[in-house]
């Protein structure tokens, strides 16, 4: 009977050891999760800081957004002017092209004949 109680005590001790190991493993996993979360928060903070520095450097080197907006507006105005010019001149250009195609000169140019009088 003493042997049975000794075996039971050993089994009980083994179960307690397994629980202790399991709790330690869970605590370790929790600490790893906390460390990852803290690291990610620090990385995010550093990323935001570096982005601000980058934006400030870009503004310092290339100017503000106002210049970009002015350039965009100027470009849009120039494109609109090109379209207006196209609409105004398209009939004249078509007429000129038709005239040149229909009225071909049948003489050789002076350059080809060598007559430079």
Secondary structure, DSSP 4 states (H G I P E B T S, - for coil): -HHHHHHHHHHHHHHHHHHHHHHHHHHHHHHHHHHHHHHHHHHHHHHHHHHHHHHHHHHHHH--HHHHHHHHHHHHHHHHHHHHHHHHHHHHHHHHHHHHHHS---SPPHHHHT---
